[in-house]
Amino acid sequence: MSSLRRYLVTVLIALFTLISFLAALQSYRQSASRAEALFDQDLQVLASSLAQQYQAGSQQELGLALQVWQNNQLVYRSPLAPETPMSETAGFSEHNFAGKRWRVFHQTPTALLTVIVAQPLQQRQQLADEVITASIYPVVLSLPLQALLIWLVVSKALSPIKRFSAQLASKKANDLTPVELEQVPAELDQMLKTTNLLFTRLAEAFEREKRFASDVAHELRTPLSVLQVNLHNASQQWQQSGIADPQGSMLALRAGVERMSALIEQIMLLNRTNPEHFQARTEQLDLAGLCRQVVADWYPQIEKKQQQIELIGLEHLSLKGDAFALRLLVSNLVGNASKYTQAGGAIQLELTTHAEKAVLTVQDNGPGIAPEEYSRVFDRFYRVGGDRHQSGTLGSGLGLAIVRDIVNLHQGQVRLGASDSLSGLKVTVELPL
Amino acid sequence: MLINTVLMFLRELLPLFLLLATLLVWHRSRWQRFILLFSFPAVLMLALFSSNMLWISEQLDGFGLELLYSLLYTGCFVLLCMATAKRAVAMQLSAFACACLLSINGSNLLLYIWLPTQGNTDPSALLLGMALGVGIGSSIAVLWYYLLTELQQWRMLSYRLLLSLLGVRQLMMASALLIQSDWLPAGPQLWQTGQWLPEQSELGFFLQALMGYEATPVLSQGLAYTAGLGLLLWCSRNLQNNIRSAQ
């Protein structure tokens, strides 16, 4: 259909006209047929009443009452007629006799002759009802058919809108491709064009944002690496030359550069794991083995801080997920636990399953996080206590944001709480098996 | 009078409206041109035939009108065959086929309207009957148009078959008129379906307008029908491409 309005108007008018006219035609036919039957019945009554006149002693019920008066003498009466005149006045009137209400017609063709005919009112009403019912019946019967057809036509007319909304509803968060419909009606055309234009602009904006963050991070990484090398060299030359650094400027500079490097790495990882951009390559993997690898990776730093780490629970836990993303998730959690737990502290990883879900719990005996901060620590660049954490540890504020993105990618859940056994923070990650 | 007028209008208008709606689906991208191409010859032929109807009916031993009508019906069928086969002039041929049909049905209607108004017939019954007949016929045509639009979109074969049935219906009418005027031998009766589906019933009317339904067809009609349907289906074998190129 090229236009919803034209389709609805023409089809509904056609339907109404067709059904109404057919119903009217049917009413006409049925009424005419009923009326014809009544006229035939009248002819029969007339013939019978005339025949009775010539059949002495006949008591056949006619449904009509008939009297013939001549010189004020009753010369003939039908079985239902009384012996007194049924009506004294000429023309039509209504009277009661023989236990019924009658419609009476009184005629005096000559001065000496009077004919009075009467018909029960109930019978007349019954006959009239029959004719009227016959004419109304098709009209009433056509109403459900009209309702059904209107429903079908309106459903058909609105189907392009339904398809349009279904396509919009089925779109994934990262699907910004234009919506395509076959045979777009005029009324929907502009809406479709505007929506598709919006999608195109949004896709371009996302692409620009993605490229910008990625490009900036990438461009900054190389000069920062050079800066780190030069700083290392300069620091060694200072030491060899015996240059004193009482203010600790060199150390602060190195810490700043390291933080910036870490920040850029995290920005690149965040960009990579963002659900709007990331295309997960799911595979069957062993989460327990992955946790062991991450612990091994972090072990030098943990040992340096003289911390204790243990991995308890299941020795093998198979689930479907993206190996790179899940490794980054566990790494961020273990890294955070190590960073924010004091030297000599304890870290515990536990793997269990619960209700068709893999549950990874990372606990420590560090300072923990106040419950009112739980919801905010997943925001990008948010750090508890501001830019510099009270632990004095440098961070980017992106670690938990990346964890949340990865958990969302796997349709899982992450929540924070206080550790029961170690008195620090407990991070619980649930991933579908 | 009322019911006769309704039936008369339905009998004459329904085949024309169905053919017009069917061909409009085909030529809907240039429907204004189609209507123009159809209107001019239709009005011209209608004026010519209706003004000379008495003279025409007296020709050829009183069978002039029947033979002219059968010629027009056959012309309509042939034009439809050519239209489905010749892509370049499909619209012109289709429009002329409709004009042929209109000249027959229009002449009959004009005659029907003209004769009662000369007598003592109640004009209100005639007008009401006309309104009912035109209303029912045009409503069916509108619904038929949208139904065919859907069919054409999803099942091209159904559209082709329905167009072929409409075309061969004209051949069926021509053969009936030729048999009536003894120009075509009737042959034995093929079957009798009047008790299940009377020609005067609503469905009988519709099928008669759509595919030339006859309750008691004879052998020559059956042969004409089969051959005509086969020919039209063969001619319209490339109809799908023709319609796509037209749209």
Interface residues (C-beta under 8 A of the other chain):
Chain A: M1 Y7 T10 V11 I13 A14 L15 T17 L18 F21 L22 A24 L25 Y28 R29 A32 Q183
Chain B: L2 I3 V6 L132 G135 I136 S138 S139 I140 V142 L143 Y146 T149 Q153 E202
